[in-house]
Amino acid sequence: MEPKDDPAAEKINSGASGTLYLCATPIGNLEDITLRALRLLKEADLIAAEDTRHTRKLLAHYGIHTSVTSFHGHSGPKKLEYLLGLLLSGKDLILVSDAGMPGISDPGEVLVDAAIKSGVRVVPVPGPNAALAALVVSGLSASNFCFEGFLPANKRTRKKRITSLIKEERTIILYEAPHRLLKTLDELLEQLGNRRLAVARELTKHYEEVWRGSLSSALDYFRRNSPLGEFTIVLEGNKNEVREEVKTDLSTIASQVNSLQAGGMPRPAAIRKVAKRNNMARNEVYAASLVRKKDEEQ
């Protein structure tokens, strides 16, 4: 008889009702999937996927032919009832997101909640996760952190959420889409100050990049290099102890002023904004911009 704590002893269809497996899938590199996940994906009665087209590519790569159905943010109550009914009838269901761990920043948590309330066994199948991958390579503290996911789209709610992070001492992890990255970096800088951060994109993929520095420098960098891919932002928490502020070189300060002016902002307003961002006096920012101008003339 196999020991109960042996992973190989796990059997599909072992109870009166089925089991809901929360299966992590690769966030980029298809090799980042566990042997256990592959076995369960083959043995399950049905796979519920955020995007069936995306999931079928993964299944095809590994020669898995299990039936797939959709479950996403626009799935209505009837789809939830259907999946729950299958579980209660004894079917085993695997829930997957487009990438990473299901239930994190996707609608999977709705199904998980319903399954638990109905007495269905829910089992995690751990694996890749963009937030944790970015955290451990960020260079920032990983001993205490908080995950905020995507910031709200509503302007007022968004500002309130960022404001609530001002006193947060733990490392902060955020997800962001490429077309909103600059806006988010600008708002974080404006409200939280010039903190250290790491910006990770396309983790485990061919064009993987982890950029490290300060918020002001990140803003300047991604203004010059158009954001591409999905981003994870790892931001330093508020530090109560006295420490040296993040230093920003004069060239970067001048670039920030020039960028704002290029966007149509008057020079005095641009200098005021950059001074506020970097905790500098306005005359220091003005002097930095003059030095840059002289260098360009030479």
N, C-alpha and C positions, 0 to 999 in steps of 0.2 A: 504493500500500500504506500502511495506517495505521501510524504509529509504535507500537512496543511499549509505550511508557510513556504512551500516550494512554488515559485512563480509558474513552473511548468504544470502544476497541479490545477491551475485555474481552468475551469470548464465553462463553455457556453451552455445556456439553458439548464442551469443548475437549480432553479427555484420555481415556485408556483407562478410568480410574475417574472417578467424578463428583467434584464439589467441594462441600465443606461451607462455606456462607457464614454467618458470624455477624453477623446484621443488627440494628443498633440501631433501636428503634422509639420513638415519642414517650413521654415520661414524663407528659404531660398534654395540652399543646397539639398537636393533630393536624397543625399546619403544620410542626412540628419534625421533619421526616423528609426525607432527602436524595433528590435526583432519581435517584441511583444505586440507592438502596434500593428505590424504587418500581419501577424497571426490572427489577431482579433478582427482586423479589417476583412480577412478572408472568411472567417467563421461566422460573422454576424449575419443576422437576418436582413438588416437594412442599414444603410448609412445615410444620415441626415446631414446635408452639407450647406454651408452658407452660399457657395457658388458651385453648382453641380459640374459646370464645364471645367473649372479649376481643379476640382477633386478628381474628376475622371482622368485627367492627365496624369495625376499622381498614381492612380490605380492602374492605369495602362502601363506605366513605367515598370510596375512591379507585377504585372500579369494578374491582377485581382479583378474578379468579375462580379462582385457583390452588387446588388441593386442599390441605386442611389436616388434619394429624393431631396428636394430643396427645403431648407428652413432658414429664413433670413429675416431682416428687419421689417419686411412688408408681408410676411406670412401672417394670415389672420388667425382668429381663435379656432376656426375649423381645422386648420392644419395642426395646431397644437393639440386639439382633442384627438385627432387621428393618430398622431404619434404616441400620445399617452395611452390611447386605447390599445395600440399594438403592444406596448410595454406591459400593460395590465393583463393582456391575453397570453403572456408568456414569451413574447418575441424579444430578442436581444437587439438593441439599437446602439449604433455608434454615432456620436455627434462630433463633427469636425468643423473647424472654421477655415477660412481661406489659407491661413498660415498661423502656426503657433498653437497655443492652448485655447480651446473653445471656452466661451463664457467670459473671456477678458476682452472688453471693448467690442463685443458682438452680441447678438440676440440670444445666444445659447443659454444665458442665465435664466431666461423665462421658462425654458423647458426643464432645466435643472430644478428650479423652484417647484414647478408643477409636479415633477416626478417624486421629489422628496415628500411633498404634502400628500401624495397618493400612496406613500409607502413603498415606492419602487426603489430598488437598490441602485445607487449611483456610484460609479467607480472611476477614479482618475487614472489615465494612462499618460504619465508625465513625458515631457520631451521639450523641444525647442520653444523658446519664448524671447521675443525681441527686447522686451523691457529688461529682463535679467541679463541678456547677452550684452546689451549696451551698458548696463550698470557696471558689470565687472571689468569692462575695458575702458571705462571712462577716466579712471584715475582718481575719482572722487570716493568719498566714504561709502562703503557698501554694508556697514554694520547696522545702520538704521536708515531706512528710506521709505518714501510713500509714492504710490502710483496714482497719477491723476488721469491717465488715459488722454482722450481728446478733450480740449477745452470747449465749452459751449459755443455755439455759433451766434446766439443772441448777444448783441453788444453789451447790454446792461448786465446780463447774467455772467458773461465772460469776464467783465471787469471785476465783478464781485468775487468770482472764483480766484482770479489772480491776486486780488487784494487779500484774500484769506490766506494766501501763501507767504505773505510778508514776514510773519514771525515763525514760519515753519523751519525748524532747525534741522530736520532730516533732509537727506538728499532727495530731490524731487524728479520723478520720471514722467515725461509727457510724450504722447504720440502726436505727430502732425503730418498733414499732407503737404506736398511740395508747393502748391499755389498759395498756401497760407503761412509758410515758414517765416518769411520776412516780417509779416504783420505780427506774428506771435513773438518773435525775437524782439521786435521793437517795443511791444507792449510789456514784455517781461522786463526789459531794460528800464523802461519808463517808470514802472511801478515797484520793481524789486531792487533796482540798482545794478551796478556793474559787477555781477558775480561770475565766478568761474563756471564753466560748463563743458560738456562734450556733446557734439551733435553727430549721431551715427546714422548712416543711410545704407540701404541695400545690404544689410548684414547677411553674411554667409554667401553672398552672390559675387559675380565676377567683378563688379564695380564697387565693392564694399569700401566704405570710407568712414573713418572716425576722426572728426575735427575737434581739437581741444584748444581752449583759450578762454577769453572773457566774452561776455555778452556783446559788448561794443565791437570787439574784433570780429566776432562771428557775423554780426550784422553787416559789417564792411565786406567780409569775405564772400558771403552769399549774395550780396548785391553785385559783386564782380563775377561771381560764378553761379549761374542760374541753377536753382535747386531742382534736382531730378531724383525720382525715387521716393520711397516712403521713409520718413524720418522718425527717429527716437531722440528726444532731448533729455539729457541728464544734467540737472542743474544743482549747483551747490546750495545747501540750506543756509538759513540765516545764522550767522556766527555771533554769539553774544560776547565772546572774548575779544579783546583788542588785538587786531592783526593788521598787517600792512595791506592797504587796499590794492586791488589788482591794478598794475601799472599799464597804461596804454601809451604807446610811443606817439610822438608828435605827428609822424606821417599818417598814422591811422586817424588821429583827431582831425587833421586837415582833410582827409578823405571823407570823413563823415560830414563835415561842413559842405564840401563840394557836392556830395551826393544829394544833400537836402536842397542845395541851390539849383542843382540840375533838375530836381523835381518841381521847381517853381517857387520854392520858399525864399523870401527876402534874406539877404545875408545877416542882418542883425538877429532875426528870428532863428535862423539856422545856428548861429553862434550860441544863443541862449539855450536852445534845445540840446546841443552837444555838450555844453557846460553842465547842464542838469544831469544828463545821462552818465557822465564820467566823474561827477562830484568835483568839478573843477571850477575855478573862477573864470568869468567871461573874458577877462583880459588875457588869461593864459591860452584860451582857445583861439582868441583873436591873434595872439602872437604866433601860435603854431601854424595858423593858416597863412600868415605873412611869410614865415620861413619856407613853407612849401611853395608859395608863389615865387619867391626869389630863386629857389632851386630850379623851378621849371623854366624861369627866364634865362638862367645861366645855361 
